[in-house]
Amino acid sequence: MASPLHNWPHLLINRVQTQRFIDLDHQGRFDVIEVNFLPLLRGGELHSREHMIEGLTASPATLRKLVDGTNAGKLLVRVGPS
């Protein structure tokens, strides 16, 4: 079992917010993304960083990385074969 987060009071005092992002919420804007961002991505002008964690068993530690800021870029958990 994962150890609990011990800094919940700190998170509450600082009013930390989480927000979901689901690409289907923005499905009506996919044409804008395709026109404006895909050329930048394909041309190597648009960059992003990913921090990939392997397996669901690592999820508690991964959640802590979101809270303590030790991740770099998008924090992802791979749960199946790539």
C-alpha positions as CSV (number, residue, x, y, z in Angstrom):
1,M,0.0,0.0,0.0
2,A,1.2,3.5,-0.8
3,S,2.2,5.8,2.0
4,P,-0.2,8.8,2.4
5,L,0.7,12.3,1.4
6,H,1.7,14.2,4.6
7,N,1.6,17.7,3.2
8,W,-2.2,18.0,2.6
9,P,-2.4,21.0,5.0
10,H,0.2,22.8,2.9
11,L,-1.7,22.0,-0.3
12,L,-5.0,23.3,1.3
13,I,-3.4,26.5,2.7
14,N,-1.9,27.3,-0.7
15,R,-5.2,26.5,-2.5
16,V,-3.6,24.0,-4.9
17,Q,-6.0,23.1,-7.7
18,T,-6.1,20.2,-10.1
19,Q,-7.8,20.3,-13.4
20,R,-8.5,17.6,-15.9
21,F,-7.8,18.0,-19.6
22,I,-9.5,15.7,-22.0
23,D,-8.8,16.3,-25.7
24,L,-12.4,15.4,-26.6
25,D,-13.5,18.5,-24.7
26,H,-11.8,20.5,-27.5
27,Q,-12.8,18.3,-30.5
28,G,-14.4,21.3,-32.2
29,R,-11.0,23.0,-32.4
30,F,-9.0,20.1,-33.9
31,D,-8.9,21.8,-37.3
32,V,-7.2,24.9,-35.7
33,I,-4.7,22.6,-34.1
34,E,-4.0,20.8,-37.3
35,V,-3.4,24.0,-39.2
36,N,-1.4,25.9,-36.6
37,F,0.5,23.4,-34.6
38,L,1.2,20.3,-36.7
39,P,3.6,22.2,-39.0
40,L,5.5,23.5,-36.0
41,L,5.7,20.0,-34.5
42,R,6.7,18.4,-37.8
43,G,9.3,21.1,-38.4
44,G,10.9,20.6,-35.0
45,E,9.9,24.1,-33.8
46,L,7.5,22.8,-31.1
47,H,9.0,20.8,-28.2
48,S,7.7,19.2,-25.1
49,R,9.2,17.1,-22.3
50,E,7.7,13.9,-21.0
51,H,8.4,12.0,-17.7
52,M,7.3,8.4,-18.4
53,I,6.7,6.1,-15.4
54,E,6.2,2.4,-16.0
55,G,3.3,0.5,-14.5
56,L,0.3,1.1,-12.2
57,T,2.3,-0.1,-9.2
58,A,4.3,3.1,-9.6
59,S,1.2,5.4,-9.6
60,P,1.4,6.4,-5.9
61,A,5.0,7.6,-6.3
62,T,4.0,9.2,-9.6
63,L,1.3,11.2,-7.8
64,R,3.8,12.4,-5.3
65,K,6.0,13.7,-8.1
66,L,3.1,15.9,-9.2
67,V,2.9,17.3,-5.7
68,D,6.6,17.8,-4.9
69,G,7.5,19.0,-8.4
70,T,10.2,16.4,-9.2
71,N,8.7,15.6,-12.6
72,A,9.9,17.3,-15.8
73,G,7.2,18.0,-18.4
74,K,4.2,15.9,-18.9
75,L,4.0,13.2,-16.2
76,L,2.7,9.9,-17.8
77,V,2.1,6.4,-16.4
78,R,2.4,3.6,-19.0
79,V,0.0,0.8,-18.2
80,G,0.3,-1.4,-21.2
81,P,2.6,-2.2,-24.1
82,S,3.6,0.7,-26.2
